[in-house]
């Protein structure tokens, strides 16, 4: 029994390790870029390409990884992500020219985009319903740890300027992921769909009793008995409303201004009057808050529910952005208020939207097209990420900090209304129960509001 529990813990650990690499590879470039710029003589345009290369690759990875996972399995897909992460870490660390660096940044982004979709999917399909929220949230916890690790590594090598070591150190967790996943089981839901019921039952019995395993097998077979559908099913009446909800929360997670805090904290703080050292310390502080409150959110998600946690977190996020915007725009807010608002935003985001969105996306889509639908939602998320990241410097220059953050605060209010009206609660339900319930409930809701389904 003890060995089984250890094995289950290893399953969850290796499944979530892709999240750590996701966080590290998106966070490390903020410090490395300072030295890459000097060594390679980058223009502002090329700097932007180096930063956004991962986002461009992530868009590709999110778009195609779902179909790969549906066809070949979640386990094999994550192993290949480990391969891509390893190649990307070595390639970027050893790059001698801007062209090679950009090539491997995009290749690394494919792994990041794939991890953003497949890690929560694998974890949610492996975990029992009672703890699925906490288990799937491990992805975001590891993401936060990875980002904080990147900030600390940047600080350690800042005196030597060894940007190559900053980038190449990601090879350690990527190699562990690649090797470790060979010894992990395949998703029971994919096994039932593609292999056999006996294999699926064997995996379910690792973390469920016989009665729970039998119930989930019956539920999965009931769902699986429906006629198989092509890719066009994403736009069918059965899936369309759920896809609308998934894409909605994915896009709102980005356009509320999240990545302006994650990617541009040093810029924001420097513009407010902080020195370079203070801006770097602020980045580490924001990263630490991200880790702490992501863990708190993990403890809360199966207690108060996904929907409630998103609504509560959204109040804190929107309040922080609006106070920041109004205070800066009309009252020349002091530096301490700016830093306090940034911390409040990160606190609320880390404990709610930063974690819950990935959990909900992994739960709401029908089994037969779950990987593809999750890939579609993740693609829209990365498109929104790119749009926000590229537009922030221009908007900051054109309209200023106050108006920009007030705009994000208004978007936050719209996000709150979207969740309140359309997002269902999935706490404590099996994935099959969610699939049976969600379409009917939201079809009735959309019909009342005159939206075609």
Secondary structure, DSSP 4 states (H G I P E B T S, - for coil): -HHHHHHHHHHHHHHHHHHHHHHHHHHTHHHHHHHHHHHHT--HHHHHHHHHHHHHHHHHHHHHHHHHHHHH-HHHHHHHHHHHHHHHHHHHHH--SHHHHHHHHHHHHHHHHHHHHHHHHHHHHHS-GGGHHHHHHHHHHHHHHHHHHHHHHHHHTTTTT-HHHHHHTTHHHHHHHHHHGGGSPPPHHHHHHHS-HHHHHHHHTTTS-HHHHHHHHHHHHHHHTSPP--GGGGGSHHHHHHHHHHHHHHHHHHHTSHHHHHHHHHHHHHHTT--HHHHHHHHHHHHHHHHHHHHHHHHHHHHH-HHHHHHHHHHHHHHHHHHHHHHHHHS---HHHHHHHHHHHHHHHHTTHHHHHHHHHHHHS-GGGHHHHHHHHHHHHHHHHHHHHHHHHHHHHHHHHHHHHHHHHHHHHHHHHHHHHHPPP-TT--HHHHHHHHHHHHHHHHHHTT---
